[in-house]
Amino acid sequence: MVLVSEEAIVILGSGMSGGVAAKTFRQEGYDGPLILIGHEPTPPFGRPPLSKTYLRGEETLAGWLVNPEDWYEDNRVDRVAGTATGIDIHTRQVHLDAAKPVSYGKLLITTGGHNRRLDVRGAELPGIFQLRTVADCDAIKHAVHPGARALVVGMGFIGSEVAASLTQLGARVSAVLPGVAPLESVLGPEIGEVMGAIHRDAGVELVTGDQVVRFEGANRVEKATTRAGRDLECDLAVVAVGIEPDVKIFEGTGLAIDNGLLVDAMCRTNVPGIFAAGDVANHLHPLFGRIRVEHYNNAEKQGAAAARSMLGSDAHFGYVHTFWSDQYEHKIEYAGHVRKWDQFIVRGSAKDRKLLGFYLVDGVLRAAVGLNRGGDPELDEQGEMAAASRLIARRALPDPHILGDEDRDPDVL
């Protein structure tokens, strides 16, 4: 499965997907020109520690590098530093801000996403941070100290993890969120209620059903005001209100765009020779339909799948999506993909904060969540989350009573 053409394969975006793709090309035997374009100074790495262990100073990023730094030179991967300003699908060139255009034979777009901005007065004050890069994380680490008053805006996964990490670093944390509970919009009210209690027990003040409308301060942020009129004093703030796929430079190029770059089940865009993977790709999944997924596991696996497609594989990317989140001593595991469901079955105890939850749509199991018991479905094939993944993959119609019965094996239906 090796390209005959010696025209360069260009990977635009040097995050997890781009790095894994580069590695996969070489592992699969492609020996031609390979160029990796990225604007971050670090080699491709996994971002999960930025909101957790790296933020807390418990580990470096060395173990999260996709490849050792010298791997790229040793494997003749040309790393080009620069920010893409556009592409020309007719001349097959990527235009850069500080370098000559780069020509490609085939192009893999792995530009990821950028943080949504909070468009309110005072949002540019010093002491207000976002979290996406190593530099962002280092700035937060420098600003936080025991006793600091920290404000987190948004309690999705990144916001929740940051709130937990800042609390563990000794900060006094307040969090503003539009919903009733952390992660409610993704995991549902039952899990949201449990996670809200976990954060409150750790000392986090949750300001629910509200949003920040302005920041104030003389030389740096000192206070945030909410729509409901709450004044929250703070020494630093972290805004975590989601990301948007990086597609602006592709507008008007002929590439189909709708909440990301539209790709098929083989990671192909509508333009021949151009593929996409990771956060930027809105892909057609054989189980879940058209979805765009922003988690580490997807970035890793889809980067590899896209590379294989570019080398001639006709395999569909049918990965049953999984992800995890660590908050304090608690671990969330998730498998599948669903945004709306009509039945949620609990196995275990929300009170004990140790449970499995199953999301059903018209009786079909579409997703499952584990809190402090699920196990990693990637590593533990005998675990309950792995069993749930197998049910999801075969579009199972499980008996809800069996799902909720601790004494029954959910994998035997």
PLY file of the C-alpha trace (Angstrom):
ply
format ascii 1.0
element vertex 413
property float x
property float y
property float z
element edge 412
property int vertex1
property int vertex2
end_header
0.00 0.00 0.00
2.56 2.57 -1.18
2.08 5.59 -3.42
3.85 5.33 -6.76
3.96 9.10 -7.30
6.94 10.94 -5.88
4.91 14.13 -5.45
5.01 15.26 -1.85
2.41 14.35 0.68
1.80 17.46 2.76
0.24 17.41 6.22
-1.18 20.80 7.18
-1.39 20.91 10.97
1.15 19.56 13.44
-1.07 18.43 16.29
-1.86 14.87 17.32
-3.56 13.89 14.04
-0.77 15.33 11.91
1.98 13.67 13.91
0.25 10.28 13.93
-0.38 10.55 10.20
3.31 11.25 9.54
4.27 8.22 11.62
1.69 6.04 9.85
2.91 7.01 6.37
6.39 5.77 7.21
5.15 2.67 9.04
3.01 1.72 6.03
6.02 1.94 3.72
5.57 5.29 2.02
9.10 6.47 1.26
8.43 9.62 -0.75
8.59 13.30 0.20
6.65 14.05 3.38
6.13 17.58 4.71
4.54 18.53 8.04
3.45 22.17 8.39
2.64 23.67 11.78
2.70 26.95 13.65
3.37 25.60 17.16
7.03 25.34 18.23
6.52 21.95 19.90
6.56 18.70 17.93
3.19 16.91 17.75
1.97 15.83 21.18
-1.18 14.85 23.04
-2.93 17.74 24.79
-4.74 15.95 27.70
-2.04 16.80 30.32
-2.46 20.54 29.63
-5.63 20.60 31.74
-4.45 18.02 34.24
-1.02 16.65 35.16
1.14 19.14 33.25
-0.92 22.05 34.57
-0.43 20.73 38.10
3.32 20.24 37.54
3.09 16.48 38.03
4.58 15.43 34.70
6.32 16.78 31.62
5.06 16.34 28.08
7.89 13.97 27.12
5.67 10.92 27.40
2.96 12.55 25.29
5.06 13.23 22.20
3.74 11.37 19.16
7.34 10.76 18.10
10.67 11.72 19.68
11.83 15.11 18.41
14.66 13.61 16.34
12.32 11.08 14.71
11.24 13.58 12.05
14.72 14.22 10.74
15.66 10.55 11.02
12.61 9.61 8.95
12.97 12.43 6.42
9.85 14.29 7.51
10.38 17.93 6.65
8.88 20.08 9.42
7.97 23.51 8.10
7.21 26.25 10.64
4.50 28.63 9.53
0.84 29.54 9.54
-1.17 28.68 6.46
-2.94 31.63 4.85
-4.76 29.62 2.19
-4.63 26.79 -0.29
-5.01 26.69 -4.07
-6.66 23.46 -5.17
-5.83 24.15 -8.84
-2.08 24.67 -8.47
-2.00 22.31 -5.46
-0.20 24.69 -3.20
-0.40 25.64 0.47
0.33 29.34 1.04
2.16 30.33 4.22
2.61 33.61 6.06
6.38 33.49 6.36
7.60 31.06 3.73
7.24 30.16 0.09
4.18 28.19 -0.99
4.45 24.43 -0.49
3.34 22.21 -3.36
1.57 18.94 -2.70
0.58 15.82 -4.56
-1.86 14.87 -1.81
-2.85 17.02 1.15
-4.01 15.99 4.62
-5.60 18.81 6.61
-5.26 18.42 10.38
-5.54 22.06 11.45
-7.68 21.21 14.47
-9.60 24.02 16.09
-9.24 27.30 17.94
-10.80 28.38 21.20
-14.03 30.30 21.07
-13.58 33.82 22.36
-15.74 35.35 25.05
-16.94 38.53 23.37
-17.53 40.70 26.44
-16.09 43.93 27.74
-12.73 43.50 29.42
-12.06 40.08 27.89
-8.57 41.17 26.80
-7.40 42.13 30.29
-4.16 40.52 31.50
-4.86 37.56 33.75
-7.61 36.16 31.51
-6.45 32.96 29.83
-7.55 30.32 27.41
-6.08 26.83 27.24
-4.99 25.28 23.96
-1.20 25.43 23.73
1.77 24.73 25.97
2.33 28.50 26.21
-1.26 28.96 27.41
-0.78 26.32 30.08
2.55 27.74 31.21
0.95 31.18 31.59
-1.81 29.75 33.80
0.74 27.84 35.89
2.67 31.06 36.41
-0.46 32.96 37.48
-1.95 30.48 39.93
-0.79 30.02 43.51
-2.30 28.73 46.76
-5.04 31.06 47.88
-5.47 32.70 44.46
-9.03 33.48 43.46
-9.58 31.71 40.15
-12.61 31.95 37.89
-13.42 29.31 35.29
-15.92 30.25 32.58
-17.58 27.16 31.15
-17.74 23.67 32.67
-17.42 21.33 29.74
-14.58 18.84 29.88
-11.73 21.36 29.68
-13.39 23.76 32.12
-14.18 20.97 34.57
-10.65 19.56 34.42
-9.10 23.01 34.82
-11.39 23.79 37.77
-10.29 20.54 39.41
-6.60 21.16 38.74
-6.66 24.74 40.00
-8.46 23.57 43.14
-5.81 20.89 43.66
-3.16 23.60 43.31
-4.74 25.44 46.23
-6.72 28.10 44.37
-10.19 29.17 45.46
-12.23 28.41 42.36
-15.55 29.78 41.16
-17.07 28.52 37.93
-19.80 30.12 35.82
-21.83 27.88 33.53
-25.04 28.35 31.55
-26.59 25.03 32.53
-27.63 23.40 35.76
-24.54 21.23 36.22
-21.09 20.51 34.77
-21.11 18.33 31.63
-24.89 18.13 31.67
-25.24 18.89 27.95
-22.94 15.99 27.02
-23.52 13.37 29.71
-27.05 14.23 30.85
-28.58 15.56 34.07
-27.93 12.44 36.14
-24.16 12.49 35.57
-24.15 16.28 35.67
-25.69 16.24 39.15
-23.01 13.83 40.39
-20.18 15.87 38.88
-21.64 19.07 40.34
-21.61 17.50 43.80
-18.02 16.34 43.30
-16.86 19.85 42.45
-18.80 21.46 45.28
-17.39 18.96 47.76
-13.91 19.95 46.57
-14.69 23.60 47.32
-15.63 24.92 43.87
-18.40 27.50 43.85
-20.70 26.71 40.93
-22.59 29.70 39.54
-25.18 27.88 37.42
-27.66 29.16 34.86
-25.60 32.28 34.36
-22.91 33.77 32.15
-20.15 36.36 32.40
-21.06 39.66 30.73
-17.94 41.70 31.57
-14.55 41.67 33.24
-13.07 44.59 35.14
-9.68 45.53 36.49
-7.09 48.29 36.58
-3.98 46.63 35.18
-5.24 43.04 35.14
-8.49 41.21 35.79
-9.95 41.78 39.24
-13.64 41.00 38.88
-16.21 39.40 36.62
-19.87 40.35 36.52
-22.57 37.89 35.44
-25.84 38.46 33.66
-27.69 37.81 36.92
-25.69 40.57 38.60
-23.19 38.46 40.54
-19.78 40.08 41.09
-17.01 37.50 41.30
-13.62 38.75 42.41
-10.73 36.94 40.79
-6.96 37.07 40.40
-7.10 35.05 37.21
-9.74 33.63 34.90
-9.71 30.74 32.46
-12.25 30.89 29.64
-13.26 27.42 28.42
-16.31 27.84 26.22
-15.43 25.32 23.52
-13.57 25.33 20.23
-14.40 25.98 16.61
-12.83 24.04 13.74
-10.06 25.91 11.90
-11.67 26.25 8.47
-11.59 29.97 7.70
-8.68 29.76 5.26
-10.54 27.08 3.29
-13.62 29.20 2.63
-14.03 29.87 -1.06
-11.54 27.20 -2.08
-14.12 24.68 -3.23
-13.81 22.51 -0.13
-17.18 21.62 1.40
-17.53 23.14 4.87
-20.21 22.62 7.48
-19.10 22.58 11.11
-15.67 21.55 9.87
-14.41 20.10 6.61
-16.87 17.53 5.33
-15.22 14.16 4.73
-16.57 10.75 3.88
-16.01 7.50 5.75
-12.50 7.31 4.25
-11.54 10.84 5.38
-11.77 12.21 1.81
-13.02 15.73 1.20
-15.03 16.60 -1.90
-11.81 17.74 -3.64
-9.72 14.89 -5.09
-6.39 14.47 -3.34
-7.39 16.37 -0.19
-8.20 14.56 3.06
-8.92 15.76 6.62
-8.71 14.28 10.11
-9.03 15.25 13.77
-10.94 18.16 15.27
-11.35 19.87 11.89
-13.02 16.89 10.19
-16.77 16.44 10.12
-16.76 12.80 9.13
-19.40 10.35 7.97
-19.43 7.55 10.51
-21.02 4.20 9.65
-22.71 4.00 13.09
-23.36 7.57 14.14
-23.86 9.45 10.88
-22.13 12.76 10.33
-20.21 13.88 13.41
-17.24 16.00 14.39
-15.33 14.77 17.44
-12.85 16.82 19.48
-11.23 14.17 21.66
-7.68 12.83 21.86
-8.54 9.25 20.90
-10.27 10.36 17.71
-7.41 12.66 16.72
-4.97 9.78 17.13
-6.96 7.10 15.34
-8.37 9.24 12.56
-4.93 10.63 11.71
-3.75 7.07 11.13
-6.91 6.13 9.21
-6.58 9.14 6.91
-2.95 8.28 6.14
-3.92 4.75 5.19
-6.71 6.04 2.98
-4.24 8.31 1.20
-2.06 5.26 0.57
-4.88 3.34 -1.06
-6.85 1.69 1.74
-10.59 1.52 1.18
-11.37 0.80 4.86
-14.02 2.98 6.47
-13.21 4.83 9.67
-15.70 3.08 11.94
-14.00 3.56 15.29
-16.46 3.42 18.19
-15.38 6.70 19.73
-14.04 6.69 23.27
-12.64 9.33 25.58
-11.85 9.87 29.23
-11.67 12.67 31.78
-9.84 12.81 35.12
-11.20 15.22 37.75
-9.73 15.00 41.26
-9.61 11.28 42.09
-12.56 10.55 39.82
-12.37 9.10 36.33
-14.96 9.28 33.58
-14.83 6.82 30.66
-17.12 7.16 27.64
-17.79 5.04 24.57
-19.98 5.73 21.55
-21.53 8.97 20.44
-24.93 10.51 21.11
-26.30 14.00 21.58
-29.96 13.20 22.28
-31.39 10.06 23.80
-34.76 8.87 25.04
-33.65 6.44 27.76
-30.80 6.47 30.27
-30.17 3.32 32.30
-27.96 3.36 35.41
-26.06 0.38 36.73
-24.44 1.04 40.08
-24.84 3.95 42.46
-24.87 7.68 41.78
-24.76 8.18 45.54
-21.51 6.19 45.78
-20.18 7.93 42.63
-19.49 4.57 41.04
-21.74 3.72 38.14
-22.27 2.84 34.50
-24.80 4.73 32.42
-26.28 3.55 29.12
-27.78 5.89 26.50
-30.49 4.38 24.29
-32.25 5.80 21.24
-35.35 3.86 20.11
-34.00 0.95 22.13
-30.59 0.95 20.41
-27.55 1.39 22.64
-25.65 4.39 21.26
-23.27 5.32 24.07
-22.16 4.43 27.59
-20.44 6.29 30.40
-18.51 4.92 33.35
-17.73 6.85 36.52
-15.06 5.27 38.72
-15.70 1.76 37.45
-15.94 1.65 33.69
-12.31 0.84 32.88
-10.53 1.93 29.71
-12.29 0.25 26.75
-9.03 0.56 24.78
-6.95 -1.37 27.32
-9.30 -3.64 29.24
-11.06 -5.93 26.79
-12.80 -7.76 29.63
-14.07 -4.59 31.26
-17.62 -3.30 31.33
-16.89 -0.33 29.05
-15.31 -2.63 26.47
-18.45 -4.78 26.66
-20.56 -1.67 26.10
-18.41 -0.73 23.09
-19.07 -4.12 21.53
-22.81 -3.69 22.03
-22.68 -0.21 20.48
-20.70 -1.50 17.49
-23.34 -4.10 16.67
-26.26 -1.71 17.17
-27.57 -3.88 19.98
-31.12 -3.64 21.31
-30.37 -4.65 24.91
-32.93 -5.41 27.57
-32.92 -2.31 29.83
-33.47 -4.53 32.88
-30.29 -6.48 32.12
-28.35 -3.26 31.56
-29.39 -1.98 34.96
-28.89 -5.27 36.83
-25.54 -5.48 38.61
-25.76 -9.28 38.64
-26.13 -9.65 34.87
-23.35 -9.51 32.27
-24.33 -6.78 29.77
-22.19 -8.42 27.06
-24.31 -11.57 27.01
-27.65 -10.68 25.47
0 1
1 2
2 3
3 4
4 5
5 6
6 7
7 8
8 9
9 10
10 11
11 12
12 13
13 14
14 15
15 16
16 17
17 18
18 19
19 20
20 21
21 22
22 23
23 24
24 25
25 26
26 27
27 28
28 29
29 30
30 31
31 32
32 33
33 34
34 35
35 36
36 37
37 38
38 39
39 40
40 41
41 42
42 43
43 44
44 45
45 46
46 47
47 48
48 49
49 50
50 51
51 52
52 53
53 54
54 55
55 56
56 57
57 58
58 59
59 60
60 61
61 62
62 63
63 64
64 65
65 66
66 67
67 68
68 69
69 70
70 71
71 72
72 73
73 74
74 75
75 76
76 77
77 78
78 79
79 80
80 81
81 82
82 83
83 84
84 85
85 86
86 87
87 88
88 89
89 90
90 91
91 92
92 93
93 94
94 95
95 96
96 97
97 98
98 99
99 100
100 101
101 102
102 103
103 104
104 105
105 106
106 107
107 108
108 109
109 110
110 111
111 112
112 113
113 114
114 115
115 116
116 117
117 118
118 119
119 120
120 121
121 122
122 123
123 124
124 125
125 126
126 127
127 128
128 129
129 130
130 131
131 132
132 133
133 134
134 135
135 136
136 137
137 138
138 139
139 140
140 141
141 142
142 143
143 144
144 145
145 146
146 147
147 148
148 149
149 150
150 151
151 152
152 153
153 154
154 155
155 156
156 157
157 158
158 159
159 160
160 161
161 162
162 163
163 164
164 165
165 166
166 167
167 168
168 169
169 170
170 171
171 172
172 173
173 174
174 175
175 176
176 177
177 178
178 179
179 180
180 181
181 182
182 183
183 184
184 185
185 186
186 187
187 188
188 189
189 190
190 191
191 192
192 193
193 194
194 195
195 196
196 197
197 198
198 199
199 200
200 201
201 202
202 203
203 204
204 205
205 206
206 207
207 208
208 209
209 210
210 211
211 212
212 213
213 214
214 215
215 216
216 217
217 218
218 219
219 220
220 221
221 222
222 223
223 224
224 225
225 226
226 227
227 228
228 229
229 230
230 231
231 232
232 233
233 234
234 235
235 236
236 237
237 238
238 239
239 240
240 241
241 242
242 243
243 244
244 245
245 246
246 247
247 248
248 249
249 250
250 251
251 252
252 253
253 254
254 255
255 256
256 257
257 258
258 259
259 260
260 261
261 262
262 263
263 264
264 265
265 266
266 267
267 268
268 269
269 270
270 271
271 272
272 273
273 274
274 275
275 276
276 277
277 278
278 279
279 280
280 281
281 282
282 283
283 284
284 285
285 286
286 287
287 288
288 289
289 290
290 291
291 292
292 293
293 294
294 295
295 296
296 297
297 298
298 299
299 300
300 301
301 302
302 303
303 304
304 305
305 306
306 307
307 308
308 309
309 310
310 311
311 312
312 313
313 314
314 315
315 316
316 317
317 318
318 319
319 320
320 321
321 322
322 323
323 324
324 325
325 326
326 327
327 328
328 329
329 330
330 331
331 332
332 333
333 334
334 335
335 336
336 337
337 338
338 339
339 340
340 341
341 342
342 343
343 344
344 345
345 346
346 347
347 348
348 349
349 350
350 351
351 352
352 353
353 354
354 355
355 356
356 357
357 358
358 359
359 360
360 361
361 362
362 363
363 364
364 365
365 366
366 367
367 368
368 369
369 370
370 371
371 372
372 373
373 374
374 375
375 376
376 377
377 378
378 379
379 380
380 381
381 382
382 383
383 384
384 385
385 386
386 387
387 388
388 389
389 390
390 391
391 392
392 393
393 394
394 395
395 396
396 397
397 398
398 399
399 400
400 401
401 402
402 403
403 404
404 405
405 406
406 407
407 408
408 409
409 410
410 411
411 412
